[in-house]
Amino acid sequence: MTCETPSARPSCACVHSSRASRRQVRPRSSFRRFPFSSVGIILTAYQIPEAVYRYIGGARLLAEAGLPARGMHDIPIPRQTLEALLAQTGFDSGRLAIREVNRLASLLEAETGIKFVRMEFGIPNIPPPPQAAEAEREALEAGTHGAYPPFDGIPRLKRAGVRFLKAFLDLSVGEECVVATCGSMQGGFVAQALAARMHPGRETILFLDPTFPVSQLQARFLGLPRDGLELGDLRGDVLLAALEARLERGDIGGVFWSSPNNPSWACLTEAELEGIARLCDAHDALAIEDQAYLGMDFRADYSQPGEPPFVPTVGRYGQNWVLLLSSSKAFSYPGQRCALAVVSPGLRKREFPALEASCGTAQFGHAFAHGGLYVTTSGASHTAQHGLAAMLEAASDGELDFVARTREYGERARRVRKMFLSAGFELVYGDDNGAPIGDGFYLTLDHPGLESGELLLELLRYGISTITLKSAGSSRDGLRVCVSFVSEKEYPVLEGRLAQFSEART
């Protein structure tokens, strides 16, 4: 490290030469010449040791001072550093929630200057298609934002939804069945609330686990009992037998699942969906299908409108269903919180007298739109509905290949999976009803000899942030790894850190 003596300082420091001459010269190894910047001049003039600045400065100030970020030789992060931050935050190391992991990773970055490979949040990271911004701009210029939207959705979005559902899911519904929601989370919230009120004494929501945790939090907020069936252990006829046995107990109001599944990435088959539809119809339970990752089972090509294969859905088989169609992942449109809920044509006009007390109507479709959406948000963003409609229109016209755009996630998962497996990790959910699990938005991994909480903390020491499967709604041990934010330049970083982790374990 280059030393900087008083006589070698910038000329602006010469006015202080008398003080400089009296200043004690510190050991040569403690200092360096910092680049010309406000921070660099201060560090040079006052001979602040780099080690001290690293300690107090964090990654941003290190960059401003021209200091390199910490590299491979600084990993693993000392255990006592992590323990000190856990004590400072008060987080329970054995039960870290996703936002607590995110906070810890950010604090460790600031403390050490090490940039983390972020894999904890399931957040989309592909630019939205241009059709959305153009349509929203036109809507804004037309003054649309100055008027309330219809609380069940604008006509344009309803028409676009009908076309899209037929083109990609081979599902025929009327415009009155398509409802705009503030993200598919709102659709799931209202669907669960109605499922628990359709029949007195049948308030329990049954989840096909693992499940997006917030869906279960919605049930908790609504005060609804919850139960689950673990999909990793139950597939095909075994799943249907277990579902039938659970429905026969007579307390289930609704059955909730996502496919592809978050986090296992398992995908229900046509036969399973047909069986679920049949059982929900037979027991008059509401089937709630979350299509958060529409078309993202990349083992099949769902990109051609009007041509098979079509995206599997319960809607082609039963009468008692609500389909949640998210735009966040499939269309990279999370910020506008605009989605669709599709109510079964066979269910929309059915009357359930028990709904009257809370919704002011017994008709299911009216209860969904007026009793649920109207009293919560009074509709989805007016201009965002135009943006979503434009993307659905372009996809149905063959002008927007939304599947090809999201296929990048599958490629990232393939590369990341290979790195983890080479480092001694194992897939937790590796089998999808007899077929290898597909590469998509998430991976599920564990490592022999380490419980999931321990593994999460160890990877934090290697600059890798994940969450436990249990925090993601699974009963299995291991980690959920989201690949959405892994960039091209981070692949060698991740591979190197995993190699270090593996070497330390042997």
C-alpha positions in Angstrom: 0.0 0.0 0.0 1.4 3.4 -1.0 2.3 5.7 1.9 1.4 9.3 1.9 3.8 11.6 3.9 2.9 15.2 4.7 5.4 16.5 2.1 3.7 14.5 -0.6 0.2 15.8 0.1 -1.7 18.0 -2.4 -0.5 21.6 -2.5 -3.7 22.8 -0.9 -2.5 21.3 2.3 0.7 23.4 2.3 -0.9 26.2 4.2 -1.0 23.9 7.1 2.7 22.9 6.8 3.5 24.0 10.3 0.9 21.7 11.8 1.8 19.0 9.3 5.4 19.2 10.4 4.4 18.6 14.0 2.1 15.7 13.1 3.5 12.4 14.0 4.2 10.2 11.0 2.3 6.9 11.2 3.5 3.5 10.0 3.9 3.4 6.2 1.6 0.4 5.9 -1.5 2.1 7.2 -2.1 4.6 4.4 -2.8 4.8 0.7 -3.1 7.6 -1.8 -6.9 8.0 -2.5 -8.2 9.3 -5.8 -9.0 13.0 -6.3 -12.5 13.4 -4.9 -13.9 15.2 -1.8 -13.7 12.0 0.1 -10.3 11.0 -1.3 -8.7 14.4 -0.3 -10.0 14.1 3.2 -8.6 10.6 3.6 -5.3 11.6 2.1 -4.9 14.8 4.1 -5.8 13.4 7.4 -4.2 10.0 6.9 -7.3 8.0 7.8 -6.3 4.3 7.6 -8.1 2.4 4.9 -9.1 -0.3 7.4 -10.9 2.2 9.5 -12.7 3.7 6.5 -13.8 0.3 5.4 -15.2 -0.3 8.8 -17.2 3.0 9.0 -17.9 3.7 5.4 -19.8 0.9 3.8 -19.9 -0.1 0.1 -21.1 3.2 -1.3 -18.5 5.4 0.4 -15.8 2.8 -0.5 -16.7 3.3 -4.1 -16.7 7.1 -3.8 -13.2 6.9 -2.2 -12.0 4.7 -5.0 -11.5 1.7 -2.8 -12.2 -1.7 -4.3 -15.1 -3.7 -2.9 -14.0 -6.6 -0.8 -13.2 -9.7 -2.9 -13.0 -13.4 -2.6 -10.3 -13.2 0.1 -12.7 -11.5 2.4 -15.1 -14.4 2.3 -16.4 -16.0 4.5 -17.6 -13.1 6.5 -16.5 -13.6 10.1 -19.2 -15.4 12.1 -19.0 -12.8 14.9 -19.9 -10.0 12.3 -23.1 -11.9 11.5 -23.9 -12.6 15.1 -23.4 -9.0 16.1 -25.9 -7.9 13.4 -28.4 -10.5 14.6 -28.1 -9.2 18.1 -28.4 -5.6 16.9 -31.6 -6.2 14.9 -33.1 -8.6 17.4 -33.9 -11.1 14.6 -34.5 -14.7 15.5 -31.8 -16.6 13.6 -33.9 -19.7 13.5 -37.0 -18.0 12.1 -35.9 -15.4 9.6 -38.7 -14.0 7.4 -37.9 -12.9 3.9 -37.7 -9.2 4.7 -35.4 -9.9 7.7 -33.1 -11.9 5.4 -33.1 -8.9 3.0 -32.3 -6.5 5.8 -29.5 -8.7 7.1 -27.9 -9.0 3.7 -28.1 -5.2 3.2 -26.5 -4.6 6.6 -23.8 -7.1 5.9 -23.1 -5.3 2.5 -22.8 -2.0 4.3 -20.6 -3.4 7.1 -18.2 -5.4 4.8 -18.4 -3.8 1.4 -19.1 -7.2 -0.1 -21.8 -7.1 -2.8 -24.3 -10.0 -2.2 -25.7 -12.3 -4.8 -29.4 -11.6 -4.0 -31.7 -14.6 -4.2 -34.2 -14.0 -1.4 -37.0 -12.0 -3.1 -39.2 -13.4 -5.8 -39.3 -10.2 -7.8 -39.5 -10.0 -11.6 -36.4 -8.5 -13.2 -37.1 -8.2 -17.0 -38.2 -4.9 -18.6 -41.9 -4.6 -19.3 -43.0 -4.8 -22.9 -43.2 -1.4 -24.6 -47.0 -1.8 -25.4 -47.9 -1.1 -21.8 -46.1 2.2 -21.5 -47.5 3.4 -24.8 -51.0 2.5 -23.9 -50.8 4.1 -20.5 -49.3 7.3 -22.1 -52.2 7.5 -24.5 -54.7 7.0 -21.7 -53.1 9.7 -19.6 -53.0 12.1 -22.5 -56.7 11.4 -23.0 -57.4 12.3 -19.4 -58.4 8.8 -18.3 -56.8 9.3 -14.9 -59.3 12.0 -14.2 -62.2 9.5 -14.1 -63.1 6.6 -11.9 -62.8 3.2 -13.7 -65.7 0.7 -13.6 -65.0 -1.1 -10.4 -65.1 -4.5 -12.2 -62.8 -3.4 -15.1 -62.9 -1.3 -18.3 -64.5 -2.8 -21.3 -61.2 -2.9 -23.3 -59.5 -5.0 -20.6 -62.5 -7.4 -20.4 -62.5 -7.9 -24.2 -58.7 -8.4 -24.2 -59.0 -10.9 -21.4 -61.6 -13.0 -23.2 -59.4 -13.2 -26.3 -56.2 -14.0 -24.3 -57.9 -16.7 -22.3 -59.1 -18.4 -25.4 -55.8 -18.0 -27.3 -53.5 -19.3 -24.6 -55.6 -21.4 -22.2 -58.3 -22.6 -24.6 -60.8 -21.2 -22.1 -64.1 -19.7 -23.3 -65.8 -17.2 -21.0 -67.9 -14.0 -21.5 -66.7 -10.5 -20.8 -68.8 -10.4 -17.7 -66.7 -13.2 -16.1 -63.4 -11.1 -16.4 -62.8 -8.8 -13.6 -59.9 -6.3 -13.1 -58.2 -6.5 -9.7 -55.4 -4.6 -7.9 -52.9 -7.4 -8.5 -53.9 -11.1 -8.3 -53.4 -10.8 -4.5 -56.6 -8.9 -4.3 -58.4 -11.5 -6.4 -57.1 -14.2 -4.1 -58.2 -12.2 -1.0 -61.7 -11.8 -2.2 -61.9 -15.4 -3.5 -60.9 -16.8 -0.1 -63.4 -14.5 1.7 -66.2 -15.7 -0.5 -65.2 -19.4 -0.3 -65.5 -19.2 3.4 -68.9 -17.7 3.3 -70.6 -19.7 0.6 -71.7 -22.4 3.1 -72.1 -21.9 6.8 -69.7 -24.1 8.8 -67.3 -24.5 5.9 -64.8 -21.7 6.5 -61.5 -23.7 6.1 -59.2 -22.9 3.2 -57.2 -25.9 2.0 -53.8 -25.1 0.4 -51.9 -27.4 -1.8 -48.5 -26.8 -0.3 -46.0 -25.4 -0.5 -47.8 -22.1 -0.9 -47.0 -18.5 -1.5 -46.9 -17.4 2.2 -48.9 -14.2 1.7 -51.9 -16.2 0.5 -52.0 -18.0 3.8 -51.5 -14.7 5.6 -54.6 -13.4 3.8 -56.6 -16.4 5.3 -55.2 -15.6 8.7 -56.2 -11.9 8.3 -59.7 -13.0 7.4 -59.8 -15.2 10.5 -60.2 -18.4 8.4 -59.0 -21.8 9.5 -56.2 -23.2 7.2 -55.1 -26.7 6.3 -52.7 -28.1 3.7 -51.7 -31.1 1.6 -48.0 -31.4 0.7 -47.8 -31.7 -3.1 -44.2 -33.0 -2.8 -45.6 -36.2 -1.3 -48.9 -36.4 -3.1 -49.3 -36.5 -6.9 -51.6 -38.1 -9.4 -54.2 -40.4 -8.0 -52.6 -40.3 -4.6 -53.2 -36.5 -4.5 -56.8 -36.9 -5.6 -57.5 -39.6 -3.0 -56.1 -37.4 -0.3 -58.0 -34.4 -1.5 -61.3 -36.4 -1.6 -60.7 -37.7 2.0 -60.1 -34.1 3.2 -63.1 -32.7 1.5 -65.3 -35.4 2.9 -64.8 -34.0 6.4 -67.2 -31.2 5.4 -65.4 -28.1 6.6 -63.5 -27.0 3.4 -64.8 -23.9 1.7 -62.1 -23.5 -0.9 -59.0 -25.2 -2.3 -56.1 -22.9 -3.2 -53.0 -23.6 -5.3 -50.5 -22.2 -7.8 -49.1 -23.9 -10.8 -46.2 -23.6 -11.5 -45.8 -23.8 -7.7 -44.0 -21.3 -5.6 -41.5 -22.4 -4.5 -41.3 -26.0 -5.7 -41.9 -25.2 -9.3 -44.0 -28.4 -9.6 -46.8 -28.2 -12.2 -50.2 -29.9 -11.9 -51.1 -32.1 -14.8 -54.2 -32.0 -16.9 -55.4 -35.2 -15.2 -54.8 -33.7 -11.7 -56.6 -30.5 -12.6 -59.6 -32.4 -14.0 -59.7 -34.5 -10.8 -59.5 -31.4 -8.6 -62.3 -29.8 -10.6 -64.5 -32.9 -10.3 -64.0 -33.1 -6.5 -64.6 -29.4 -5.9 -67.8 -29.6 -7.9 -68.9 -32.7 -6.1 -68.3 -31.1 -2.7 -69.4 -27.6 -3.7 -66.0 -26.1 -2.7 -64.4 -23.2 -4.5 -61.3 -24.1 -6.6 -58.9 -21.0 -6.5 -56.2 -21.3 -9.2 -53.3 -18.9 -9.0 -51.6 -18.4 -12.4 -48.9 -16.2 -11.1 -46.3 -17.8 -13.4 -48.5 -18.1 -16.5 -46.8 -20.0 -19.3 -43.5 -20.3 -17.4 -43.3 -24.1 -17.4 -40.7 -24.0 -20.1 -40.7 -27.8 -20.7 -43.6 -27.1 -23.1 -44.0 -24.2 -25.5 -47.1 -22.2 -24.7 -46.1 -19.2 -26.8 -48.3 -19.7 -29.9 -51.8 -18.1 -29.6 -54.6 -20.4 -30.6 -52.3 -23.4 -31.0 -51.8 -26.4 -28.6 -50.3 -27.0 -26.2 -52.5 -24.7 -24.1 -51.6 -23.6 -20.5 -53.2 -26.2 -18.2 -56.1 -24.8 -16.1 -58.9 -26.1 -13.9 -61.2 -23.8 -15.8 -61.5 -26.3 -18.7 -63.0 -29.0 -16.5 -65.2 -27.7 -13.6 -67.9 -25.2 -12.6 -66.8 -24.0 -9.2 -63.6 -22.1 -9.9 -61.9 -18.6 -9.8 -58.8 -18.1 -11.9 -56.2 -15.5 -10.8 -54.2 -14.2 -13.8 -51.2 -12.1 -12.7 -49.3 -9.7 -14.9 -46.3 -9.3 -12.6 -44.1 -12.2 -13.8 -45.5 -13.2 -17.2 -45.7 -9.6 -18.4 -43.1 -8.0 -16.1 -45.7 -5.5 -14.9 -45.6 -5.7 -11.1 -45.5 -2.0 -10.3 -49.0 -1.1 -11.6 -50.7 -3.7 -9.5 -53.2 -4.7 -12.2 -54.4 -8.3 -12.8 -57.5 -10.3 -13.8 -59.8 -12.6 -11.8 -61.9 -14.8 -13.9 -65.1 -16.2 -12.5 -66.4 -19.5 -13.8 -69.5 -18.9 -16.1 -71.2 -21.8 -14.3 -70.6 -20.1 -10.9 -71.1 -16.4 -11.7 -74.9 -16.5 -11.4 -75.3 -19.1 -8.7 -76.8 -17.9 -5.5 -75.5 -18.7 -2.0 -77.9 -17.2 0.6 -75.1 -17.1 3.1 -73.3 -14.4 1.0 -76.2 -12.0 1.5 -75.2 -10.9 5.0 -71.6 -9.8 4.1 -72.0 -8.9 0.4 -75.5 -7.6 0.1 -76.2 -10.1 -2.6 -76.5 -13.9 -2.9 -75.2 -14.1 -6.5 -71.5 -15.1 -6.5 -70.4 -13.0 -9.4 -72.0 -9.9 -8.0 -70.7 -10.7 -4.6 -67.2 -10.9 -6.0 -67.2 -7.6 -7.9 -69.6 -5.5 -5.7 -69.2 -7.2 -2.3 -65.5 -7.7 -2.5 -63.7 -5.4 -5.0 -65.9 -2.4 -4.7 -65.7 -2.1 -0.9 -61.9 -2.6 -0.9 -60.4 -0.5 -3.7 -63.3 0.5 -5.9 -61.5 -0.7 -8.9 -57.9 -1.1 -10.3 -55.9 1.8 -11.8 -57.6 3.2 -14.8 -54.5 3.7 -16.9 -52.8 0.5 -15.8 -55.9 -1.4 -17.1 -55.1 0.1 -20.6 -51.5 -1.0 -20.3 -52.5 -4.6 -19.4 -55.1 -4.7 -22.1 -52.6 -3.6 -24.7 -50.2 -6.4 -23.7 -53.0 -9.0 -23.8 -54.1 -7.7 -27.2 -50.5 -7.9 -28.6 -50.0 -11.4 -27.3 -53.3 -12.6 -28.8 -52.4 -11.0 -32.1 -49.0 -12.8 -32.1 -47.1 -9.5 -31.8 -45.8 -10.1 -28.2 -44.2 -13.3 -27.3 -44.5 -13.0 -23.5 -43.3 -16.6 -23.0 -40.0 -16.0 -24.9 -39.4 -12.9 -22.8 -39.7 -14.8 -19.6 -37.7 -17.8 -20.8 -34.6 -16.0 -19.6 -35.6 -17.0 -16.1 -35.4 -20.7 -17.1 -31.9 -20.2 -18.5 -30.8 -18.5 -15.3 -32.2 -21.3 -13.2 -30.4 -23.9 -15.4 -27.0 -22.3 -14.9 -27.5 -21.5 -11.2 -28.8 -25.1 -10.5 -25.7 -26.5 -12.1 -23.4 -24.4 -9.8 -25.2 -25.4 -6.6 -25.2 -29.1 -7.5 -21.5 -29.0 -8.3 -20.9 -27.5 -4.9 -22.6 -30.5 -3.1 -26.1 -29.2 -2.8 -29.2 -31.3 -3.6 -32.6 -30.5 -5.0 -35.4 -30.7 -2.4 -38.1 -30.8 -5.0 -36.5 -32.5 -7.9 -39.3 -34.7 -9.1 -42.4 -33.4 -10.8 -44.9 -36.4 -10.8 -42.3 -38.7 -12.3 -40.5 -36.1 -14.5 -37.5 -33.9 -13.7 -38.6 -30.6 -12.2 -38.5 -27.7 -14.8 -36.1 -24.7 -14.7 -38.0 -21.5 -13.9 -38.2 -18.7 -11.3 -37.2 -20.8 -8.3 -34.9 -23.6 -7.2 -35.2 -25.6 -3.9 -32.0 -26.7 -2.4 -30.4 -28.2 0.7 -27.0 -29.4 1.8 -26.2 -32.6 3.7 -25.5 -32.0 7.3 -27.0 -28.6 7.6 -30.5 -27.7 8.8 -32.2 -25.0 6.6 -31.7 -22.2 9.1 -28.0 -23.0 9.6 -27.6 -23.3 5.8 -29.2 -19.9 5.3 -26.8 -18.3 7.8 -23.8 -20.0 6.4 -24.6 -18.8 2.8 -25.0 -15.3 4.2 -21.4 -15.5 5.3 -20.5 -16.3 1.7 -22.4 -13.3 0.3 -25.4 -15.3 -0.9 -28.9 -14.5 0.4 -31.8 -17.0 0.3 -34.8 -17.9 2.4 -35.9 -21.2 4.0 -38.5 -23.3 2.4 -40.5 -23.3 5.7 -40.8 -19.6 5.4 -42.1 -20.1 1.9 -44.9 -22.4 3.0 -43.2 -25.8 2.7 -43.0 -28.6 5.3 -39.6 -29.6 3.9 -36.1 -28.6 5.0 -34.0 -26.6 2.6 -33.8 -23.2 0.9 -35.7 -21.4 -1.8 -33.5 -19.7 -4.3 -34.9 -17.1 -6.7 -32.9 -16.6 -9.8 -34.5 -13.4 -11.1 -31.8 -11.0 -10.1 -28.7 -13.1 -11.0 -27.0 -11.1 -13.7 -24.4 -12.3 -16.2 -21.5 -10.8 -14.3 -22.6 -12.5 -11.1 -22.4 -16.1 -12.4 -18.6 -16.3 -11.9 -19.0 -14.6 -8.5 -21.6 -17.1 -7.4 -19.7 -20.0 -8.7 -16.5 -18.9 -6.9 -18.4 -18.4 -3.6 -20.1 -21.8 -3.8 -16.7 -23.4 -4.5 -15.3 -21.7 -1.4 -18.3 -22.9 0.6 -17.9 -26.5 -0.7 -14.2 -26.5 0.1 -14.8 -25.3 3.6 -17.3 -28.1 4.2 -14.9 -30.9 3.1 
